[in-house]
Structure formats: C-alpha cells, structure tokens
Amino acid sequence: MYCVHCGKPAAEGEHLPCRGGRAALEPPRFCADCGRRMVVQVTPVGWSARCSRHGELTSAGASRLTD
C-alpha cells in the first residue's frame, strides 16, 4: 500500500502532512495500489483520478481510500 498524497510506501515514515485536515479535502494524487502518479480531474461536483494500471477512482467511490 502507498500513500495517496505523496506516493511513498504507507509503512515508511509518519506521513503527518498527508494525514492533515487539508489533505482530507484533496483528491488522491498517487495510486494506493502501486504508488504511480494518477491523472486527476477536479470538477465543481467532485473529482476523478485514473491510474494507468488500476483504473479510475471517483469522489463518489472514495471510501476505499480510508480502508
């Protein structure tokens, strides 16, 4: 598993800036499965993020990021 905000392995370090209040409002920038940078599109009604290997994630289905 990788941090969706910085792309580093989730088990490495504390990721304090990644877990802050501001980060909770930001869409993921890195894939949680592989750590690759994702293509992110933000719209007035939400966001979508696409990994070239693992597909698309949207703000409507973002609950998997908190698992």
C-alpha positions, 0 to 999 in steps of 0.5 A: 500500500502507498500513500495517496498524497505523496506516493511513498510506501504507507509503512515508511515514515509518519506521513503527518502532512498527508494525514492533515485536515487539508489533505482530507479535502484533496483528491488522491494524487498517487495510486494506493495500489502501486504508488504511480502518479494518477491523472486527476480531474477536479470538477465543481461536483467532485473529482476523478483520478485514473491510474494507468494500471488500476483504473479510475477512482471517483469522489463518489467511490472514495471510501476505499481510500480510508480502508 
